């Protein structure tokens, strides 16, 4: 689901009196939409709760997100979880250099055909 949709839904749910917490990897969009509470993670789109098969990473993200939710005091606040995916490309380098390549998609995503 897109960051804009999630942010707008969170605002509507909050208006109904239910607390929400979102996780974002799209900081620019999240700042524009201003969901009530957000944890930011410097990971590629589609990896908001971690990479496939990395249970420890996923647990750490959920734990840090819950801790962030408890610390947020004002509406619209974005807490950076301080987690950065780096050095994961074959041969090293930042994820931005490899994550949107065909090889990456083929290795982690199933074909729709």
C-alpha positions as CSV (number, residue, x, y, z in Angstrom):
1,X,0.0,0.0,0.0
2,X,1.4,3.5,-0.8
3,X,2.6,5.8,1.9
4,X,0.0,8.4,1.0
5,X,-2.9,6.0,1.4
6,X,-1.5,4.7,4.7
7,X,-1.0,8.2,6.1
8,X,-4.5,9.3,5.1
9,X,-6.1,6.2,6.6
10,X,-4.1,6.6,9.8
11,X,-5.4,10.2,10.1
12,X,-9.0,9.0,9.6
13,X,-8.6,6.2,12.2
14,X,-7.1,8.6,14.7
15,X,-10.1,11.0,14.1
16,X,-12.3,8.1,15.2
17,X,-10.3,7.8,18.5
18,X,-8.0,4.9,17.7
19,X,-4.3,5.4,18.0
20,X,-2.2,4.5,15.0
21,X,1.5,4.0,14.2
22,X,2.9,3.8,10.7
23,X,6.3,2.7,9.3
24,X,7.7,4.7,6.4
25,X,10.5,4.3,4.0
26,X,9.4,7.3,2.0
27,X,10.2,10.3,4.2
28,X,9.3,13.0,1.7
29,X,5.8,11.6,1.1
30,X,5.2,11.0,4.8
31,X,6.2,14.6,5.7
32,X,3.6,15.8,3.2
33,X,0.8,13.5,4.4
34,X,1.6,14.0,8.1
35,X,0.2,10.8,9.6
36,X,-0.3,11.0,13.4
37,X,2.8,8.9,14.3
38,X,5.5,7.5,12.1
39,X,8.7,5.5,12.4
40,X,11.1,6.1,9.5
41,X,13.3,3.4,8.2
42,X,16.0,4.1,5.6
43,X,15.2,0.9,3.6
44,X,13.9,0.5,0.0
45,X,10.2,0.6,-0.8
46,X,8.5,-2.7,0.1
47,X,10.8,-3.5,3.0
48,X,9.1,-1.4,5.7
49,X,9.3,-4.3,8.2
50,X,12.6,-5.7,6.9
51,X,13.9,-8.0,4.2
52,X,12.4,-11.4,3.5
53,X,13.9,-14.2,5.6
54,X,15.6,-11.9,8.1
55,X,13.5,-12.6,11.2
56,X,15.9,-10.9,13.6
57,X,15.9,-7.7,11.5
58,X,12.1,-7.8,11.3
59,X,11.8,-8.2,15.1
60,X,14.2,-5.4,15.7
61,X,12.2,-3.1,13.4
62,X,8.9,-3.9,15.1
63,X,10.4,-3.5,18.5
64,X,12.0,-0.1,17.7
65,X,8.7,1.0,16.1
66,X,6.7,0.1,19.3
67,X,9.3,2.0,21.4
68,X,9.0,5.0,19.1
69,X,5.2,4.9,19.4
70,X,5.5,5.2,23.2
71,X,7.9,8.1,22.9
72,X,6.0,10.3,20.4
73,X,4.4,13.3,22.2
74,X,2.9,15.4,19.3
75,X,0.8,14.7,16.3
76,X,2.7,14.4,13.0
77,X,6.0,13.4,14.6
78,X,8.4,11.2,12.6
79,X,10.9,9.2,14.6
80,X,14.0,7.9,12.6
81,X,14.6,4.3,13.7
82,X,18.3,4.8,12.9
83,X,18.4,1.6,10.9
84,X,20.2,1.8,7.5
85,X,20.5,-1.0,5.0
86,X,24.0,-0.9,3.7
87,X,26.7,-3.1,2.3
88,X,24.2,-5.7,1.1
89,X,24.9,-5.4,-2.6
90,X,26.9,-8.2,-4.2
91,X,30.5,-6.9,-3.8
92,X,29.3,-4.3,-1.2
93,X,27.9,-0.8,-1.7
94,X,24.6,0.9,-0.8
95,X,21.2,-0.7,-1.5
96,X,20.3,2.3,-3.8
97,X,22.9,0.9,-6.3
98,X,21.3,-2.5,-6.6
99,X,17.9,-2.9,-5.0
100,X,15.8,-1.7,-8.0
101,X,17.7,-3.8,-10.6
102,X,16.3,-6.8,-12.4
103,X,18.7,-9.1,-10.6
104,X,17.4,-8.0,-7.2
105,X,13.7,-8.3,-8.2
106,X,14.4,-11.8,-9.6
107,X,16.1,-12.9,-6.4
108,X,13.5,-11.7,-4.0
109,X,10.2,-11.4,-5.8
110,X,8.0,-13.9,-7.5
111,X,7.0,-13.4,-11.1
112,X,3.4,-12.4,-11.8
113,X,3.3,-14.4,-15.0
